[in-house]
């Protein structure tokens, strides 16, 4: 998207350059952090290195301030906006969770409706707990063979907009964890025609801005706000993210919303990693992600040649709920060899020293990005072939569905703050949940506050626990008890 401005020099990295200059100055520190450039904590310095702890510094005039940037951080944000085709970009140090929450809190106020798919990341529903907005769920279609949620159908979005004309925004996951993309341009157009904002959780789509032949990015599609998880496929440090906005959003107000929850002690390690990574992507991203896409396609062919597994890709396209597919994602269906995805995940880690992104009930995801090499891909394929040979069994009785349509009784905020009681999970059918139960990753809640607990959901939770899925969110870490409305 062109905002009629002169392209900036993407070879610059202002925060990194300022930190390098600061390092040379040998300033005597009578400020925080208390480790004083590492001298006060030699074990930490030995572990992380002097290069790292030496630039773990506090905000000061030469280094700007993340809460109110006027110099090097402001310049880094301008460069990020330029690289991503946004009207403005915000450096975020609380992960994409913080970006998502800031995006929702900017768009929504208490009591206002927001249209969104139910298979959102828990950070979206957390934001609804914080601001009191009311979700209008567009339940996604499910691929019956793979058991995975698909994108938002245009007809479903149009119906939700028609039935809820006072909603303030439509939120889209694009892409999903598995690489499924909705018809983003059409959804943006429908939202804008109805006077609504279009918000995009683009946590897994950093590379869309820098790769040829990849799905359209949120900013190119005309979305109003997008959250980009730079640490996932963009190469920055864990917990660093970007919040992008289009020309119709008040950047000053967004900054105020961000400052409600984001730290006042922004990490220069995270910010400099965003700065350096943005420069790398702007200068070399198109070439790099072309190589990643080729590697993923090679991996899909090799995994499918093993037999038993199904590494899915663009053949799923149907023009609507699977409008496009992120070809860099190596998503593999495992049930045909008689193993749940989480079981393959555990075997890969425990017996082959291979750590993939996640495994759930029916699938695994190996996340390929700028740091991967073909020899690691071949090692993964060989391990999958050996797992099939050693562990393949009859898959009768395995569950397949990753998503169960919830029955929403009350808003997430009302349920979260309402009087509650704890009861045994096995006795909770028919009750209204007042907390989250989330299989992590991928971080999509099985239950959210305000949803009724059904027998099907209970069986899903118990099955996932038995298979070794990690359950997060409930007050009881063992999930033997669950909080319900009193």
C-alpha positions, 0 to 999 in steps of 0.5 A: 500500500502506497502512502505517498512518501519517500522510501526510507533507507532500509540499510539503517538500523537506528536502535542498533547504531545508537547502542553501538555508539553507547557501548563505545562511550564507556558511560558510568552507570548509576541507573538501572538495571542493577547488574551494571552492564553485567559486572554485578552478576558474573554468572549471567554475564558468562551465560549470555555474554558481555556483548549482550548484557552490555546493551541491556540498558535503561531508557535514556536520552541518547537511546529514546523511550519506548513509551514516547519515542522521539528519536532512534525508536521513532526512526526504527518504527518509521523504517518498520512501517516503510518495510511493511507498507503500513501507515505506522508501526509500533515496536512491541516487547510483550510478544504478539499477545501484547500486540493483539490485545492492544489492537482489540482494545483500540477498536473495541469498548465495553459492550461493543460487538466484534465479529471473529472466528472462535478458533482465535488465539487466547490473547484475543479472548483475553482482550475481550475479558479486559475491555468487555467487548462482546464476541460474535463468533463465526464458527469455522468450517472443519476439514473432515479428513484433517480435523482442522479449522479452516478460514472464514467463509465470505458468506458467514462473514456477510451474514454476521455483519448483516445480523450485527450491524452495530459491530465495530470490527471484524477480526481474522486469523490469517494465516492459521497455525496450519497455514490456512488463509481466508479471502482477506481482501473480500473480508476487508471490503465487507467490513469497510462497507459496513463501517467496521474496522478489519483487524488481522492476527497475522502472528504467523505471517511475517514473511507474507510481506517479503516473499513472492508467491505467498498469500496477500499481507494484511496491509496490502489487503487494506486491513486497518490493524495487524499484529506481526510476530517477528520472532516467529518467522522474521528472525527477531528475539522471542517476545518481540513483535510489531503492531501495524496500522493503516492510514485510518487509525489514530496512531497517537490513540494506539500509543496510549492504548499500548501504554496501558499494559506494555512495560515502561522498561522496554528491553533494548535487546528486544527492540534492537533485535526487531530493528536488525531483523527488519533490516535483514528482511527488507534487504534480503527477505524476498530471496530468503523466503523464496528459499524457505518456500522451496525447502517446504515444498521439497519437505512436503514431497518427501514426507508424502513419499514416505506413505501414511503421513499427509503433508498438506498444501495448496491442493486444499484451496477451495476459493473460500474457506481455504482461499490461499495457503502458506506454502512455508508451513510444513503441516503433517496429518498423522492419524493414518499411521495410528498416532496422534500428532502429539505422540509423534511430537513426543517421539521426535523430541525424546528419541530423535532430538528433533523439536517441532513446533507442536503436535495436537490430536491429529497433526504436527507442524514443523516451522520452517523459516530463515534459519533452517537448512536442507540437511535438517529437513532431511533428518526430520523426514528420515525420522518420520519414516522410521517412526512410521516403521517402528510405531505404526498401528491401527488408528481405530478409536482415535479422535480427529476433530481439533475444534468443537463449536462452543455454546456461548452463554455470556461474555468472556468478561462477565464470566471471568469476573462473576462469582464462581465455584470449583468442581470436579472436571468430570462432573462439570457437564452442563455448567458454564465455564469461568476460566480458560482451558487451552491446549498449548500450542497452538493456544486456541481455547477448548473452553473460554469463560462464558461457554457451556461445558458439554460432554463432547468438550469434556471427552476432548479435554480428557483425550488430549490430556491422555495423549500428552497435550499440555493444558494451560489456563485453569486455576488447577494446574492438573485440571482435575477441577474447573471453575464454573459460574456459581 
